[in-house]
Amino acid sequence: MGGNNKGNRRRFGAVRKLPSGRFQARYTGPDDQEHTAPNTFASKTDAEIWLSRKEAEIRDQEWTDPDSGKILFREYAAAWMTERTLRPKTAQLYEGLLRLHINPTLGDKLLVEITSRHVRQWHTKLEEHGPGSSTVAKAYRLLRGILNTAVEDELIKKSPCRIKNAGVERPEERPVLTVAEVFALAAAVPPRFRALVLLATFGSMRWGELAALRRHNLDLEARTVKIDASVSEMKTGELVTGRPKTDAGVRVVALPEIIIGDLTWHLQRFSEGEPDGLVFVGEQGAQLRRSNFTKVWAKAIKKAELPAIHIHDLRHTGNTLAAMTGASLKELMARMGHASTKAAMIYLHAAKDRDRKIADALGEIVKEGLKPKDDEGDDGEAGVLEPVG
């Protein structure tokens, strides 16, 4: 048997006994560099088992350089951000999620140190004391995306993000206005914003799309609006105009005849005059800002005697009404500007639920019509069940 410090040569790697009595394992990796196990072993057999696993990783092309993942998560995340072309609003969101919710717990850990247990503990703490379920889901998706890239970069072998459905947002159910409430709200806002309320609803448009809309995008004769831009308001106050988030967001939406008169009236009185002019501007002629519109909106809600709702609920209402017309999934996706079927399916289910309520109401009418008559029939028998004419 070889001496304690000379090492025992194997077909792959080497094991040697240390003066402490424990065993050390070393091997040459695919990078032609010698690598030592991160810890020592109580027995030679344990060290050989570890080497066998490393040999299998190399054979199955699953080996990663154990030193490559020795980079702080916050440093890798910062590089991850700079290597991507992100929309300004998305970059702002990601920066906030990292700074406020991810880096305080995981930022100073090495990539190779982050385990599934670390992620579970971080996620549990965020859910219990964090900013709300929607933000927690966004933070988890961002963490998972960064660590998945680390896997692709061969810095870690597999992602520690394995919490089922942790990245799924479950937004609270938003209110749906009646048609009468929509028009009551349109009457309650200042006249220059009446068409905005109607277009947000019946054109299924987002705030940013309304703020970016130009005159040449409206074809009132054809009753269509072309949506090809969106405005984002940054925390710095800067307004950034760009294309919609996805290619599906660029779309042409047909408009109902009933709002064309309001749009015509609006273009004549409130829009910028040139063909490329903005359709909607503020009281002082400046581009719309959601932050400035908040007070206008709050006053209109109170005047129309409506519960607290958001401007986005107008689009939600329009989508719901569109689904109730019997529109197909593909038609709804095109109108809403969604590349995924997920959101459109929500509205289809809502429409089915509404249809079921209509059917139940019809059933009650039928039951009422089939109730026995109070007077007896001519033959002396109790009144016969028959529909009312």
C-alpha atoms as one frame of an Amber mdcrd trajectory, in Angstrom:
protein
   0.000   0.000   0.000   1.247   3.481  -0.814   2.283   5.939   1.876  -0.220
   8.343   3.334   1.012  11.414   1.406   2.049   9.902  -1.895  -1.528   9.447
  -3.113  -3.194   6.424  -4.582  -3.385   6.592  -8.375  -6.643   5.548 -10.010
  -7.843   5.229 -13.585  -9.530   8.610 -13.048  -8.326  11.106 -10.486  -6.346
  10.473  -7.334  -7.039  10.005  -3.650  -4.523  10.733  -0.913  -4.636  10.453
   2.831  -3.913  13.657   4.724  -1.995  13.939   8.036  -5.376  14.551   9.705
  -6.482  11.068   8.698  -9.087  12.329   6.221  -8.904  11.784   2.465  -8.584
  14.284  -0.372  -9.767  13.726  -3.970  -8.344  15.409  -7.072  -8.898  15.038
 -10.803  -8.056  16.701 -14.120 -11.110  18.227 -15.759 -12.009  18.718 -19.432
 -10.347  22.127 -19.135  -6.987  20.345 -18.481  -6.875  21.942 -15.046  -6.555
  20.042 -11.796  -9.552  20.321  -9.504  -9.747  19.384  -5.844 -12.939  18.331
  -4.061 -14.367  21.233  -2.030 -14.249  19.113   1.121 -12.293  16.162   2.480
 -13.736  12.712   3.176 -13.834  10.455   6.200 -12.893   7.375   4.161 -11.100
   6.503   0.972 -14.272   4.878  -0.338 -16.214   8.153   0.043 -13.513  10.002
  -1.888 -13.574   7.414  -4.676 -17.374   7.613  -4.913 -17.099  11.398  -5.335
 -14.512  10.926  -8.102 -16.742   8.375  -9.838 -19.550  10.912  -9.918 -17.253
  13.540 -11.410 -16.107  11.046 -14.029 -19.738  10.316 -14.925 -20.487  14.031
 -15.231 -17.619  14.436 -17.681 -18.669  11.380 -19.671 -22.303  12.575 -19.846
 -21.191  16.135 -20.686 -22.834  17.465 -17.534 -19.626  18.681 -15.906 -19.245
  22.350 -15.036 -16.161  24.108 -13.815 -16.611  24.261 -10.015 -14.788  27.602
  -9.936 -16.887  29.249 -12.654 -19.927  29.789 -10.443 -17.916  31.560  -7.784
 -19.407  34.936  -8.620 -21.771  36.915  -6.421 -25.378  36.727  -7.503 -25.753
  40.532  -7.487 -22.766  40.873  -9.850 -24.075  38.239 -12.237 -27.598  39.744
 -12.110 -26.202  43.190 -12.960 -24.376  41.725 -15.957 -27.513  39.802 -16.924
 -29.435  43.083 -17.045 -26.872  44.846 -19.254 -26.732  41.944 -21.717 -30.434
  42.248 -22.544 -32.397  44.725 -24.605 -35.153  45.583 -22.162 -37.958  48.076
 -22.561 -37.399  51.046 -20.209 -40.408  50.134 -18.071 -39.288  46.493 -17.836
 -35.726  47.501 -16.923 -37.116  49.770 -14.219 -39.272  46.926 -12.871 -36.378
  44.439 -12.823 -34.031  46.929 -11.148 -36.581  47.499  -8.405 -37.229  43.782
  -7.880 -33.513  43.073  -7.564 -32.772  46.017  -5.300 -35.757  45.650  -2.980
 -36.691  41.978  -2.943 -33.912  39.685  -4.239 -30.449  41.107  -3.535 -31.033
  41.829   0.177 -31.289  38.061   0.739 -29.429  36.399  -2.134 -27.223  39.131
  -3.590 -24.119  38.353  -1.522 -24.234  34.604  -2.108 -22.110  32.957  -4.784
 -24.101  31.415  -7.618 -22.839  27.958  -6.660 -23.917  28.515  -3.046 -27.598
  29.187  -3.777 -29.583  26.040  -3.036 -33.246  25.126  -3.410 -33.570  25.571
   0.352 -32.235  29.127   0.117 -34.788  29.902  -2.595 -37.649  28.369  -0.575
 -36.697  30.339   2.532 -36.402  33.559   0.517 -39.764  32.950  -1.156 -41.546
  32.116   2.113 -40.197  35.236   3.801 -41.233  37.392   0.852 -44.741  35.939
   0.857 -45.166  36.497   4.589 -43.648  39.951   4.879 -43.400  41.103   1.279
 -45.084  43.456  -1.160 -48.032  41.353  -2.322 -48.555  38.130  -4.267 -48.234
  39.707  -7.714 -44.853  41.280  -6.933 -43.635  38.070  -5.266 -44.478  36.128
  -8.443 -42.647  38.692 -10.591 -39.586  38.525  -8.315 -39.533  34.723  -8.474
 -39.798  34.736 -12.285 -36.894  37.183 -12.504 -34.744  35.095 -10.139 -35.585
  31.949 -12.099 -34.748  33.644 -15.397 -31.350  34.815 -14.157 -30.427  31.422
 -12.703 -31.633  29.602 -15.831 -29.203  31.746 -17.806 -26.465  30.797 -15.332
 -27.204  27.172 -16.204 -26.946  27.980 -19.923 -23.627  29.738 -19.231 -22.470
  26.539 -17.485 -21.822  28.409 -14.251 -24.129  26.108 -12.274 -25.396  22.636
 -13.122 -29.095  23.198 -12.481 -31.351  25.952 -11.266 -32.368  25.890  -7.593
 -35.731  27.494  -8.482 -38.108  24.552  -8.200 -41.164  25.904  -6.387 -44.215
  24.815  -8.346 -46.386  27.691  -9.651 -44.377  30.276  -7.669 -44.080  32.431
 -10.781 -47.796  32.341 -11.578 -49.623  35.572 -10.873 -53.149  35.324  -9.585
 -54.470  38.842 -10.014 -57.504  39.850  -8.049 -60.756  39.818  -9.941 -61.280
  43.212 -11.528 -64.685  44.901 -11.728 -66.598  44.973 -14.994 -68.663  48.087
 -15.649 -72.054  48.020 -17.275 -72.477  49.899 -20.534 -74.542  52.480 -18.660
 -71.716  52.968 -16.129 -69.173  53.444 -18.914 -71.233  56.227 -20.453 -71.917
  57.740 -17.023 -68.160  57.899 -16.480 -67.647  59.364 -19.963 -70.112  62.101
 -19.037 -68.411  62.704 -15.685 -64.875  63.360 -16.972 -63.998  66.741 -18.516
 -65.172  66.870 -22.169 -61.603  66.498 -23.517 -61.414  63.027 -21.914 -64.843
  61.678 -22.902 -63.504  60.040 -26.068 -60.586  58.572 -24.105 -62.971  56.715
 -21.791 -64.973  55.369 -24.735 -61.919  54.373 -26.764 -60.265  52.686 -23.766
 -63.406  50.602 -23.318 -64.687  49.829 -26.798 -61.239  49.781 -28.419 -59.717
  47.581 -25.656 -56.796  50.014 -25.344 -54.214  50.378 -22.591 -53.339  53.730
 -21.029 -49.907  53.842 -22.677 -51.475  53.129 -26.084 -53.990  55.952 -25.621
 -51.272  58.395 -24.572 -49.210  57.536 -27.672 -52.105  57.567 -30.179 -51.690
  59.837 -33.231 -54.392  61.257 -35.503 -53.218  59.228 -38.490 -53.865  56.055
 -36.481 -57.593  56.775 -36.441 -59.631  55.996 -39.553 -63.121  57.044 -38.591
 -64.562  56.275 -42.014 -63.382  52.685 -41.750 -64.117  52.749 -37.994 -60.660
  51.458 -37.008 -57.795  52.440 -34.750 -54.256  51.266 -35.456 -52.191  50.697
 -32.328 -48.443  50.725 -32.960 -46.932  52.665 -30.043 -47.111  52.950 -26.271
 -45.902  55.513 -23.742 -44.189  54.515 -20.485 -43.850  56.962 -17.605 -40.590
  56.382 -15.724 -40.046  57.043 -12.033 -37.807  59.935 -13.057 -40.814  61.532
 -14.739 -39.462  60.886 -18.235 -41.988  59.784 -20.866 -40.625  57.093 -23.179
 -42.487  56.155 -26.361 -41.842  52.846 -28.067 -43.516  49.910 -29.747 -45.961
  47.782 -27.751 -44.376  45.115 -25.561 -44.948  42.307 -28.087 -45.509  42.082
 -31.839 -49.097  41.057 -31.092 -49.570  44.448 -29.444 -49.314  46.083 -32.868
 -52.857  45.683 -34.156 -55.862  47.260 -35.851 -59.057  47.304 -33.800 -62.507
  47.857 -35.288 -64.683  50.349 -33.407 -68.447  50.364 -32.854 -70.438  52.972
 -34.766 -71.855  54.464 -31.569 -68.548  56.110 -30.506 -67.523  57.506 -33.926
 -69.453  60.733 -33.358 -67.650  61.317 -30.064 -64.278  60.671 -31.695 -65.062
  63.055 -34.567 -66.093  65.761 -32.098 -62.929  65.171 -30.053 -60.585  65.436
 -33.064 -62.185  68.755 -34.038 -61.810  70.311 -30.587 -59.040  68.783 -28.527
 -56.472  66.879 -30.611 -53.262  68.312 -32.043 -53.979  69.576 -35.570 -51.288
  67.984 -37.745 -51.758  64.423 -39.086 -49.012  63.204 -36.781 -50.476  65.083
 -33.822 -51.475  63.409 -30.584 -55.137  62.482 -30.246 -55.178  63.028 -26.478
 -53.365  65.822 -24.663 -53.736  67.413 -21.239 -55.426  70.683 -20.310 -52.232
  72.620 -21.090 -51.649  70.799 -24.387 -48.890  68.534 -23.049 -48.664  64.779
 -23.547 -50.808  62.794 -21.159 -49.307  61.598 -17.894 -51.016  58.985 -15.794
 -49.804  60.767 -12.658 -51.595  63.981 -13.702 -54.722  62.129 -14.798 -55.191
  60.509 -11.377 -56.975  63.539  -9.888 -59.221  63.907 -12.932 -60.107  60.229
 -12.702 -60.848  60.337  -8.960 -63.237  63.297  -9.383 -65.046  61.584 -12.268
 -65.483  58.342 -10.289 -67.016  60.278  -7.431 -69.247  62.317  -9.749 -70.503
  59.175 -11.538 -71.094  57.535  -8.133 -69.011  54.497  -9.056 -66.905  52.341
  -6.710 -63.126  52.724  -6.762 -61.937  51.441 -10.147 -58.759  51.820 -12.180
 -58.403  53.212 -15.695 -57.313  49.718 -16.776 -60.751  48.417 -15.775 -62.159
  50.145 -18.865 -60.066  47.864 -21.107 -61.061  44.925 -18.915 -64.701  45.858
 -19.402 -64.276  46.157 -23.174 -62.556  42.774 -23.361 -65.354  41.196 -21.351
 -68.033  42.709 -23.588 -66.147  41.523 -26.689 -66.037  37.978 -25.300 -69.804
  38.094 -24.672 -70.440  38.720 -28.369 -69.277  35.192 -29.098 -65.810  36.155
 -30.375 -63.393  33.266 -30.865 -60.173  32.863 -28.913 -58.114  33.990 -31.913
 -60.348  37.029 -32.461 -60.060  38.061 -28.815 -56.280  37.686 -28.849 -56.033
  39.889 -31.933 -58.299  42.558 -30.451 -56.570  42.587 -27.084 -53.055  42.488
 -28.514 -51.964  39.333 -26.692 -49.501  36.779 -28.024 -50.529  34.259 -25.355
 -53.899  32.545 -25.132 -53.887  32.789 -21.330 -55.529  36.206 -20.952 -58.050
  35.647 -23.733 -59.113  32.366 -22.136 -59.963  34.245 -18.933 -62.443  36.401
 -20.848 -63.906  33.408 -22.665 -64.507  31.698 -19.332 -66.064  34.894 -17.985
 -68.361  35.027 -21.000 -69.389  31.410 -20.424 -70.134  32.199 -16.789 -72.230
  35.147 -17.904 -74.038  32.981 -20.447 -74.798  30.499 -17.679 -76.303  33.277
 -15.567 -78.427  34.330 -18.530 -79.596  30.731 -18.925 -80.428  30.535 -15.211
 -82.410  33.769 -15.477 -84.277  32.369 -18.479 -84.992  29.267 -16.433 -86.580
  31.380 -13.700 -88.768  33.112 -16.292 -89.873  29.735 -17.625 -90.619  28.458
 -14.117 -92.708  31.555 -13.446 -94.613  31.003 -16.687 -95.295  27.372 -15.904
 -96.722  27.919 -12.436-100.254  26.402 -11.946-103.098  28.812 -12.562-105.084
  29.920  -9.528-108.489  29.052 -11.012-109.563  25.551 -11.896-110.049  24.434
 -15.470-113.448  23.857 -17.105-113.270  20.180 -16.375-112.939  20.791 -12.672
-109.316  19.668 -12.498-106.552  21.815 -11.132-105.045  24.279 -13.580-102.766
  22.709 -16.162 -99.095  23.756 -16.416 -98.748  25.715 -19.609 -96.522  28.494
 -20.861 -97.912  32.008 -20.715 -98.447  33.578 -24.080
